[in-house]
């Protein structure tokens, strides 16, 4: 055979390794030729026999002859390759890859021509038979052709695309749906083939690198033997991972293929159910691929952490709403505890922190059959600027043996890797969590005894956010007094507000009119552009997600108006990640105010940008002082004791205006009473843009009035719609339950319109 030394001598270093890997991929592809071509011949014979009574004989014989003729060049190509390989002759790897792709494409085109030339349009049974045979030929080639770059997409595309064309030309709903499902399957196959090839390539890279390492280790036999054992263990772990991934990927793929088969024969009333289940299986497959992608990003060093102010209670609310439903379905007690002295407002990456906690809590529920799961947060050290928090996830589940604990956080491994394991998964979740915790400056550990449950815990440092929770109402009153003195410089400013949410409209209007600003309110970006053309404004507050024209489009249009090229535009949005803020700035906006709106932040930004724009306040009579409020300490409590409505947090955002809060609660009851049902109706009708906007508005409104559980559920719904993942029944039930709970609490307060 072509030796590693011979091929490696052609080019040194990484280039030589790439050649070795490419050569090994060629060997894998050609080694499978005899099996694949024998199977092709058998399937061609079956198709010919089945279609003989209903198909033009000459067409059928010509097609069968083409299949047979395509088999001989493939055999000859493989035979010539192995002849050169065994002789140890230097191989032009790129040339062999090109010729192999040509042979594969030729085979695919011949098989795909059967859909156009032999399709039995008047015979449903033979129609179904031909479709299944072509799908089977495509799927069967995935493990055989995946090792060779580009081979499987050429082969499967040449087979499936003509079949899809036939379905589309039929111009019937069921065939259009089947065509869509077939394209989804093709995409899934190609992605799976690429992932499979990359994994094999990584394993081969590791193999050749380890071979070179062993060859160069001449200091002692003991050291060389240890290195070989390490390489063998890595290859074994990769092999187990490949076997596990094959199982995990084939499970949803089997559902997709099986349900498609059933859908072809099902009555119309059943077809929608099958398509919905096909979509769910595709979503599961996408989640598996996302896990692999996340890990590859971490390995490549392409994941960076954000540093934004966030509310710890909201992160824990998301854990409660997402994992709590899973626990209740298994009749487990699910508890979230936040120690009373824990700071609520922190600075860090809430998305990645939540990802780690969701992973640990989900695993705890998965491996616990009875008892409870507890997620707790306790401060280890707290200073004015920095705090170290200890997170723990404990369960009463199956526990771990010492051997399992040793390999628990290794990539491509699971605590139980046997083929009879009860619990699925890719084996990447804990490895991803460990890397994320390390990026945050911590280390994750596990304490466990087999049969006694487990405790996963980690400690990470956070900076304290400026707007902390541990302030008194007297301090807040002092802050508001200082803010009101600054408001003198804003009096009379002409403000254009573009906001479609009635609750947010009411809040902004109350805030700005109290400060004696002249407010013009519109409901979408198009109306904002029209108003700005008609008259001048000193500053513009712009929501992002609005009907007709969103805030980003409106900002770009406003910047095209000469009179508004320098007018400050401030974004109002619940999307507070750095990437969202960057989109606002790129659209021509000057700054960003997050929702729920903090009154101090809003007026601080207005004062800053109006001053830069050279605005001069109008003189007016002094305003009478507002009545003082009693002083009382606001301190965080155990998360289990959180009220349905966090009125303390809502009042803090509204400058402790109780009358305004009551008005907003009444307005919420009037405007958001049917939102979950409207979201479902929009999804059913296929209007995802409307469904996303409704969920976004509900998230913002719920956060404003302090309905934290509802806000978390609406955020999860918005994310599911935005990322096109499956809108699960658990998510629907949680959204409805949180919504009904919030409305019931508002009704209990017996507020009058």
C-alpha positions in Angstrom: 0.0 0.0 0.0 1.0 3.7 -0.3 2.9 4.1 2.9 2.5 7.0 5.3 6.2 7.9 5.0 6.0 7.9 1.1 3.0 10.2 1.1 4.3 12.4 3.9 7.6 13.0 2.1 5.8 14.8 -0.7 5.0 17.8 1.5 6.0 18.5 5.1 3.8 19.3 8.1 0.1 20.1 7.8 0.0 19.6 4.0 1.3 16.1 4.3 -1.2 15.2 7.0 -4.0 16.6 4.8 -2.8 14.3 1.9 -2.8 11.3 4.2 -6.3 12.0 5.4 -7.5 12.5 1.8 -5.9 9.3 0.8 -7.5 7.4 3.7 -10.9 8.9 2.7 -10.4 7.6 -0.9 -9.6 4.2 0.5 -12.9 4.2 2.5 -15.0 5.3 -0.4 -13.5 2.7 -2.9 -13.5 -0.1 -0.3 -17.3 0.2 -0.2 -17.7 0.1 -4.0 -18.4 -3.7 -4.3 -21.1 -3.6 -1.6 -22.8 -0.5 -3.0 -22.8 -1.6 -6.7 -24.1 -5.1 -5.8 -26.9 -3.4 -3.9 -27.5 -1.1 -6.8 -27.8 -4.0 -9.2 -30.3 -5.8 -7.0 -32.5 -2.7 -6.6 -32.4 -2.0 -10.3 -33.6 -5.6 -11.0 -36.4 -5.1 -8.5 -37.5 -1.8 -10.0 -37.4 -3.4 -13.5 -39.6 -6.3 -12.4 -42.1 -4.2 -10.6 -42.4 -1.5 -13.3 -42.4 -4.0 -16.3 -46.2 -4.3 -16.6 -46.8 -0.5 -16.6 -43.8 1.1 -18.2 -42.6 1.4 -21.8 -40.4 -1.6 -22.2 -37.8 0.2 -24.3 -37.5 2.9 -21.7 -37.2 0.4 -18.9 -34.6 -1.7 -20.7 -32.5 1.3 -21.7 -32.5 2.6 -18.1 -31.6 -0.9 -16.7 -28.8 -1.1 -19.2 -27.5 2.3 -18.2 -27.5 1.2 -14.5 -25.5 -1.9 -15.4 -23.1 0.1 -17.6 -22.5 2.6 -14.8 -21.5 -0.3 -12.5 -18.5 -1.4 -14.6 -16.7 1.9 -14.7 -17.1 2.2 -10.9 -15.6 -1.3 -10.4 -12.8 -0.5 -12.9 -12.0 2.8 -11.2 -11.8 1.2 -7.7 -9.7 -1.7 -9.0 -7.2 0.6 -10.6 -7.0 2.7 -7.5 -6.3 -0.3 -5.2 -3.8 -1.7 -7.7 -1.7 1.5 -7.5 -2.3 1.7 -3.7 -1.0 -1.8 -3.1 2.0 -1.2 -5.4 3.0 1.7 -3.2 3.1 4.1 -6.2 2.7 7.8 -5.4 -0.9 8.8 -6.0 -2.3 12.0 -7.3 -4.9 12.3 -4.6 -6.7 15.3 -6.1 -7.1 13.6 -9.5 -8.5 10.4 -7.9 -11.0 12.5 -5.9 -12.2 14.2 -9.1 -12.6 10.9 -11.0 -14.4 9.3 -8.1 -16.8 12.2 -7.9 -17.5 11.9 -11.6 -18.3 8.2 -11.2 -20.6 8.9 -8.2 -22.4 11.7 -10.1 -22.9 9.5 -13.1 -24.5 6.8 -10.9 -26.7 9.4 -9.2 -27.9 10.9 -12.5 -28.9 7.5 -13.8 -30.8 6.7 -10.7 -32.4 10.1 -10.7 -33.5 9.7 -14.3 -35.8 6.9 -13.2 -38.1 9.5 -11.5 -38.4 11.5 -14.8 -38.4 8.6 -17.3 -40.1 5.7 -15.5 -42.4 7.4 -13.0 -45.8 5.4 -13.0 -48.1 8.3 -12.8 -51.3 6.3 -13.0 -50.4 3.6 -10.5 -50.2 4.8 -6.8 -48.7 1.5 -5.5 -45.9 1.4 -8.0 -45.5 5.1 -7.6 -44.9 4.6 -3.8 -42.6 1.6 -4.6 -40.4 3.7 -6.9 -40.2 6.6 -4.4 -39.2 4.3 -1.6 -36.5 2.6 -3.7 -35.0 6.0 -4.7 -35.1 7.2 -1.1 -33.5 3.9 0.0 -30.7 4.2 -2.6 -30.0 7.7 -1.4 -30.0 7.0 2.4 -28.0 3.7 1.9 -25.2 5.7 0.3 -24.7 8.1 3.2 -22.3 6.0 5.3 -20.6 4.7 2.1 -20.0 8.0 0.4 -19.8 10.4 3.3 -16.0 9.9 3.8 -15.2 11.5 0.4 -15.7 15.3 0.3 -18.6 16.3 -1.9 -19.4 12.8 -3.1 -22.7 12.2 -1.2 -24.3 15.6 -2.1 -23.6 15.0 -5.8 -25.1 11.5 -5.6 -28.1 12.2 -3.4 -28.9 15.5 -5.1 -28.9 13.9 -8.5 -31.5 11.3 -7.2 -33.8 13.4 -5.0 -34.0 16.7 -7.0 -35.6 15.0 -10.1 -38.0 13.2 -7.8 -38.9 16.6 -6.1 -39.4 18.1 -9.6 -42.0 15.4 -10.4 -43.8 16.1 -7.2 -43.9 19.8 -7.8 -45.1 19.4 -11.4 -48.1 17.4 -10.1 -49.3 20.6 -8.4 -51.2 18.9 -5.6 -51.0 19.8 -2.0 -49.9 16.4 -0.7 -47.2 16.1 -3.3 -46.0 19.7 -2.6 -45.7 18.7 1.1 -43.9 15.5 0.2 -41.5 17.6 -2.0 -40.9 19.9 0.9 -40.2 16.9 3.2 -37.9 15.4 0.6 -35.9 18.6 0.4 -35.7 18.7 4.2 -34.5 15.1 4.2 -31.9 15.9 1.5 -30.6 18.8 3.6 -30.5 16.6 6.7 -28.6 13.9 4.9 -26.0 16.4 3.5 -25.5 18.0 6.9 -25.1 14.6 8.5 -22.7 13.4 5.9 -20.6 16.5 6.3 -20.5 16.1 10.1 -19.7 12.4 9.7 -16.9 13.2 7.3 -15.5 15.9 9.5 -15.5 13.6 12.5 -13.8 10.8 10.6 -11.3 13.4 9.3 -10.6 14.6 12.8 -10.1 11.0 13.9 -7.7 10.4 11.1 -5.8 13.6 11.8 -5.4 12.4 15.3 -4.3 9.0 14.2 -1.5 10.3 11.9 -0.4 12.8 14.4 -0.2 10.1 17.1 1.7 7.8 14.7 4.2 10.6 14.1 4.5 11.2 17.8 5.1 7.5 18.5 7.7 7.3 15.7 9.6 10.2 17.2 9.5 9.0 20.9 12.8 7.2 21.1 13.8 8.2 24.6 12.2 5.2 26.3 9.9 2.3 25.4 7.8 3.1 28.4 7.1 6.6 27.2 6.3 5.4 23.7 3.9 2.7 25.0 2.1 5.3 27.2 1.6 7.6 24.2 0.2 4.7 22.1 -2.2 3.8 24.9 -3.3 7.4 25.0 -3.8 7.5 21.2 -5.8 4.2 21.3 -8.0 5.5 24.1 -8.7 8.7 22.1 -9.6 6.6 19.0 -11.8 4.4 21.0 -13.6 7.4 22.5 -14.1 8.7 19.0 -15.3 5.4 17.7 -17.8 5.1 20.6 -18.9 8.7 19.8 -19.4 7.9 16.2 -21.5 4.8 17.1 -23.6 6.9 19.5 -24.0 9.8 17.0 -25.1 7.2 14.3 -27.8 6.0 16.7 -28.9 9.6 17.7 -29.1 10.8 14.1 -30.7 7.6 12.8 -33.5 7.8 15.3 -35.1 11.0 14.0 -34.1 10.1 10.4 -36.0 6.8 10.8 -39.1 8.8 12.0 -38.8 11.2 9.1 -38.6 8.4 6.5 -41.2 6.2 8.2 -43.7 9.0 8.6 -43.2 10.1 5.0 -44.0 6.5 3.9 -47.1 6.6 6.0 -48.1 10.0 4.7 -48.0 8.8 1.1 -50.8 6.3 1.9 -52.7 8.3 4.6 -56.0 10.1 4.2 -56.0 13.9 4.1 -57.0 14.3 7.8 -53.9 12.3 8.9 -51.4 14.0 6.6 -51.1 17.2 8.7 -50.4 15.1 11.8 -47.6 13.2 10.0 -46.1 16.4 8.7 -46.1 17.9 12.2 -44.3 14.8 13.6 -41.8 15.0 10.7 -41.1 18.6 11.6 -40.6 17.6 15.3 -38.1 14.9 14.3 -36.3 17.4 12.0 -36.1 19.8 15.0 -34.6 17.1 17.2 -32.0 16.3 14.5 -31.2 20.0 14.3 -30.7 20.2 18.1 -28.1 17.3 17.9 -26.3 19.1 15.1 -26.3 22.4 17.1 -24.7 20.6 20.0 -21.9 19.5 17.7 -21.6 23.0 16.3 -21.4 24.6 19.7 -18.6 22.2 20.7 -16.7 22.8 17.5 -16.9 26.6 18.0 -15.5 26.2 21.6 -12.7 23.9 20.3 -11.9 26.5 17.6 -11.9 29.3 20.2 -14.7 31.2 18.3 -17.1 31.6 21.3 -16.7 34.8 23.2 -18.6 35.8 26.3 -20.8 39.0 26.5 -20.6 41.4 29.4 -24.0 43.0 29.9 -26.1 43.9 33.0 -28.7 41.3 33.7 -31.2 40.2 36.3 -30.2 36.9 38.0 -33.9 36.2 38.9 -34.8 36.3 35.3 -32.2 33.8 34.4 -33.5 31.5 37.2 -37.1 32.1 36.0 -36.2 30.7 32.6 -34.7 27.6 34.3 -37.9 27.3 36.3 -40.3 27.6 33.4 -38.3 25.4 31.0 -37.2 22.6 33.3 -40.1 22.8 35.8 -42.5 21.5 33.2 -40.2 18.5 32.5 -40.0 17.8 36.2 -43.8 18.0 36.7 -44.3 15.6 33.8 -42.2 13.0 35.8 -43.9 13.9 39.1 -40.7 15.3 40.6 -40.3 18.2 43.0 -38.4 21.0 41.3 -37.0 23.7 43.6 -35.0 26.9 42.8 -33.4 28.6 45.8 -31.6 32.0 45.7 -30.0 32.8 49.0 -31.4 36.1 50.5 -28.0 37.9 50.5 -27.4 37.1 46.8 -27.1 40.2 44.6 -29.8 40.3 42.0 -28.3 42.6 39.3 -25.0 41.4 37.9 -22.7 41.9 34.9 -21.8 39.0 32.7 -23.2 36.7 30.0 -26.7 35.6 31.1 -27.2 33.5 27.9 -24.2 31.2 28.5 -24.9 31.1 32.3 -28.4 30.0 31.5 -27.2 27.4 29.0 -25.0 25.8 31.6 -27.8 25.7 34.2 -30.3 24.4 31.7 -28.0 21.6 30.7 -27.3 20.6 34.3 -30.9 20.8 35.4 -32.1 19.0 32.3 -29.7 16.1 33.0 -30.8 16.0 36.6 -34.4 15.6 35.6 -33.5 13.0 32.9 -31.6 10.8 35.4 -34.0 11.2 38.3 -37.0 8.9 38.5 -38.4 9.9 41.9 -37.7 12.5 44.5 -36.5 16.1 43.7 -34.2 18.3 41.7 -32.9 21.5 43.3 -31.1 24.4 41.7 -29.5 26.8 44.2 -27.4 30.0 44.2 -25.4 31.0 47.2 -22.8 33.9 47.4 -19.3 32.8 48.4 -17.9 36.3 48.6 -19.6 39.7 48.0 -18.0 43.1 47.7 -19.2 46.5 46.4 -17.9 45.8 42.9 -17.5 42.0 42.5 -19.3 38.9 43.8 -18.5 35.1 43.5 -21.6 33.0 43.3 -21.8 29.2 43.8 -24.3 27.4 41.7 -25.4 23.9 42.6 -27.8 21.4 40.9 -28.6 18.4 43.1 -30.9 15.5 42.4 -32.0 12.2 44.0 -31.3 10.2 40.8 -29.2 7.2 39.8 -25.9 8.7 40.8 -22.4 7.9 39.3 -19.7 5.4 39.9 -16.1 6.5 40.4 -15.2 5.3 37.0 -18.1 7.3 35.4 -17.1 10.4 37.3 -13.6 10.3 35.8 -14.8 10.5 32.2 -17.9 12.5 32.8 -16.7 15.8 31.3 -14.7 14.3 28.4 -15.8 15.2 24.9 -17.4 12.3 22.9 -18.1 10.2 26.1 -21.0 9.4 28.3 -21.3 8.0 31.8 -23.0 4.9 30.2 -21.8 4.3 26.7 -23.2 0.8 26.3 -25.6 0.0 23.6 -28.3 -0.9 26.2 -28.2 2.5 27.9 -31.7 3.9 28.9 -30.8 7.5 28.3 -29.9 9.1 25.0 -27.8 12.2 24.2 -24.7 13.1 22.2 -22.3 13.1 25.2 -21.3 16.7 24.4 -23.6 18.6 26.9 -21.4 18.4 29.9 -18.2 19.0 27.9 -19.7 22.2 26.5 -20.9 23.2 30.0 -17.4 22.7 31.4 -15.7 24.8 28.7 -18.3 27.6 29.2 -17.7 27.7 33.0 -14.0 27.8 32.4 -14.4 30.7 30.0 -16.4 32.5 32.8 -13.5 32.0 35.2 -14.7 29.0 37.1 -14.5 25.2 37.3 -17.3 22.7 37.4 -17.2 19.7 39.8 -19.5 16.8 40.7 -20.1 15.0 44.0 -22.0 11.7 43.6 -22.5 8.2 44.9 -24.1 5.5 42.8 -27.7 5.1 43.7 -27.6 8.2 46.0 -28.0 11.1 43.5 -25.5 13.8 42.3 -24.6 17.4 43.0 -23.0 19.4 40.2 -21.6 22.7 41.3 -19.4 25.6 40.1 -18.4 29.0 41.3 -17.9 32.0 38.9 -17.2 35.7 39.5 -19.4 38.5 38.4 -19.2 42.2 38.5 -22.0 44.0 40.3 -24.3 46.0 38.1 -24.7 49.6 38.9 -28.5 49.4 39.3 -28.3 46.9 42.2 -31.3 45.4 44.0 -30.0 46.1 47.5 -31.0 49.8 47.7 -33.6 51.4 49.9 -36.6 53.4 48.8 -35.1 56.4 50.4 -32.0 56.0 48.2 -34.2 55.5 45.2 -36.2 58.7 46.1 -32.9 60.6 46.3 -31.9 59.3 42.9 -35.3 60.4 41.5 -34.8 63.9 43.1 -31.5 64.2 41.4 -33.0 63.0 38.1 -35.8 65.6 38.4 -33.3 68.4 38.8 -31.7 67.2 35.6 -35.1 67.2 33.9 -35.2 70.9 33.9 -32.9 70.9 30.9 -35.4 68.7 29.0 -38.6 70.8 29.4 -40.3 71.5 26.1 -38.3 69.1 24.0 -40.3 67.7 21.0 -40.1 63.9 21.1 -41.4 61.5 18.5 -42.1 58.1 19.9 -42.7 55.0 17.7 -44.1 52.2 19.7 -46.9 49.7 18.9 -47.4 48.1 22.4 -50.2 49.9 24.2 -48.7 49.3 27.7 -45.3 50.7 26.6 -47.1 53.6 24.9 -48.8 54.4 28.2 -45.5 54.2 30.2 -43.5 56.4 27.9 -46.3 58.9 27.6 -46.6 59.2 31.4 -42.8 59.5 31.9 -42.3 62.1 29.2 -45.4 64.2 29.9 -44.5 64.4 33.6 -41.2 65.9 32.6 -43.2 68.4 30.4 -41.9 67.2 27.1 -44.0 67.6 24.0 -44.8 64.0 22.8 -46.0 62.8 19.4 -46.9 59.1 19.5 -47.1 56.8 16.4 -47.7 53.0 16.1 -45.1 51.9 13.5 -42.0 53.0 11.6 -43.8 54.2 8.5 -46.0 56.6 10.5 -42.8 57.8 12.2 -41.2 58.6 8.9 -44.3 60.4 7.7 -44.5 62.5 10.9 -40.8 63.4 10.7 -41.3 64.6 7.1 -44.2 66.9 8.2 -42.5 68.6 11.3 -39.2 68.7 13.1 -38.4 66.9 16.4 -35.6 67.3 18.9 -35.2 63.5 19.6 -36.8 60.3 18.4 -37.5 57.2 20.5 -37.8 54.1 18.2 -39.1 50.6 19.0 -37.5 47.9 17.0 -40.2 45.2 16.4 -43.3 46.9 14.9 -45.8 46.1 12.2 -45.7 47.7 8.7 -42.2 49.0 9.1 -39.8 48.0 11.9 -37.5 50.4 13.8 -34.3 49.5 11.9 -36.0 50.2 8.5 -37.5 53.4 9.8 -34.1 54.6 11.2 -32.5 54.1 7.8 -35.3 56.0 6.1 -35.1 58.8 8.6 -31.4 59.2 8.0 -32.1 59.8 4.3 -34.1 63.0 5.3 -31.7 66.0 5.3 -33.4 67.7 8.2 -33.0 64.6 10.4 -29.5 63.6 9.5 -28.3 64.8 12.9 -31.4 64.3 15.0 -30.7 61.8 17.9 -32.5 58.5 17.5 -32.6 56.2 20.6 -33.7 52.5 20.2 -36.3 51.1 22.6 -36.1 47.3 22.6 -36.2 44.2 24.8 -33.3 42.7 22.7 -30.3 43.7 24.8 -27.4 41.6 23.5 -24.4 43.4 22.1 -25.3 42.1 18.6 -28.7 43.7 18.8 -27.3 47.0 19.9 -24.8 46.8 17.0 -27.7 46.4 14.5 -29.3 49.6 15.9 -26.1 51.6 15.6 -25.5 50.3 12.0 -29.1 51.4 11.1 -28.2 55.0 12.1 -29.4 55.1 15.7 -27.4 56.9 18.4 -28.1 54.9 21.5 -30.2 52.1 23.1 -32.6 51.9 26.1 -33.6 48.3 27.1 -37.0 47.1 28.1 -38.5 47.0 30.7 -37.7 50.7 30.6 -35.8 52.1 33.6 -36.9 55.7 34.2 -33.4 56.9 35.2 -31.8 55.3 32.1 -34.4 56.8 29.8 -34.0 60.4 31.1 -30.2 60.0 31.3 -30.0 59.1 27.6 -32.4 61.9 26.7 -30.4 64.5 28.6 -27.1 63.3 27.1 -28.3 63.4 23.5 -30.4 66.5 23.7 -27.4 68.3 25.2 -25.1 67.1 22.4 -27.8 68.3 19.9 -27.7 71.8 21.4 -31.3 71.7 22.7 -32.3 74.7 25.0 -35.1 74.0 27.5 -38.2 76.3 27.6 -38.9 78.2 30.8 -42.0 77.4 32.8 -43.3 77.6 36.3 -41.8 75.3 38.9 -43.6 72.0 39.5 -44.9 71.2 42.9 -42.9 68.5 44.7 -44.4 65.0 44.6 -45.4 63.5 47.9 -42.6 61.6 49.6 -42.8 57.8 50.0 -42.1 55.8 53.1 -38.6 54.4 53.4 -38.4 50.6 53.3 -35.6 48.2 52.4 -35.9 46.1 49.3 -34.0 42.8 49.7 -34.0 39.7 47.6 -35.9 36.7 48.9 -35.8 33.0 48.3 -36.9 32.3 44.7 -39.5 29.9 46.0 -41.3 32.8 47.7 -41.4 35.1 44.7 -44.8 36.7 44.1 -46.7 36.2 40.9 -46.3 39.9 40.2 -43.0 41.5 41.2 -44.6 44.9 42.0 -41.5 46.0 43.9 -39.3 45.7 40.8 -42.1 47.2 38.6 -42.5 50.2 40.9 -38.7 50.7 40.9 -38.7 51.0 37.1 -41.6 53.4 37.2 -40.2 55.8 39.8 -42.5 54.3 42.4 -45.6 55.7 40.7 -48.3 53.4 42.1 -51.1 55.0 40.1 -49.2 54.4 36.8 -48.6 50.8 37.7 -52.3 50.2 38.4 -53.2 51.8 35.1 -50.7 49.5 33.3 -52.1 46.4 35.1 -55.6 47.3 33.9 -54.3 48.0 30.4 -52.4 44.7 30.4 -55.6 42.8 31.3 -57.4 44.5 28.4 -54.8 44.3 25.6 -53.0 41.0 26.4 -56.0 38.8 27.5 -55.9 36.6 24.3 -52.2 36.9 23.3 -51.3 33.1 23.8 -54.3 32.1 21.7 -53.4 34.7 19.0 -49.8 33.4 18.9 -51.1 29.8 18.3 -53.5 31.0 15.6 -50.7 32.9 13.8 -48.4 29.8 14.0 -51.2 27.6 12.7 -51.8 30.0 9.7 -48.1 30.1 9.0 -47.7 33.8 9.9 -44.5 33.5 12.0 -43.7 37.2 11.7 -47.0 38.0 13.5 -46.4 35.2 16.1 -42.9 36.5 16.9 -44.1 40.1 17.2 -47.0 39.0 19.6 -44.6 37.0 21.7 -42.1 39.8 21.8 -44.8 42.3 22.8 -46.1 40.0 25.6 -42.5 39.5 26.8 -42.0 43.3 27.1 -45.4 43.9 28.7 -45.0 41.1 31.2 -41.6 42.4 32.2 -42.9 45.9 32.7 -45.6 44.9 35.2 -43.3 42.4 36.9 -44.9 39.1 35.7 -41.5 37.4 35.6 -42.7 33.8 34.9 -44.8 35.0 32.0 -42.0 37.1 30.7 -39.7 34.0 30.7 -42.3 31.9 29.0 -42.9 34.6 26.3 -39.1 34.9 25.8 -38.8 31.2 25.3 -41.7 31.3 22.8 -40.1 34.2 20.9 -36.8 32.4 20.7 -38.5 29.2 19.5 -40.3 31.1 16.7 -37.2 33.2 15.8 -34.9 30.1 15.5 -37.6 28.0 13.8 -37.3 25.3 16.4 -40.3 23.1 17.3 -43.0 25.0 19.3 -43.4 22.1 21.8 -46.5 21.3 23.8 -44.6 21.9 27.0 -43.8 25.4 25.9 -47.4 26.1 24.9 -48.7 24.8 28.3 -46.2 26.9 30.2 -47.0 30.0 28.3 -50.8 29.5 28.9 -50.3 28.6 32.6 -48.1 31.7 33.2 -50.5 33.9 31.4 -53.5 32.6 33.3 -51.6 33.0 36.6 -50.8 36.6 35.8 -54.3 37.5 34.7 -55.7 35.8 37.8 -53.4 37.8 40.1 -54.5 41.1 38.4 -58.1 40.1 38.8 -57.5 39.4 42.5 -56.2 42.9 42.9 -59.6 44.2 41.7 -58.3 47.2 39.9 -60.8 49.6 38.3 -60.2 51.0 34.7 
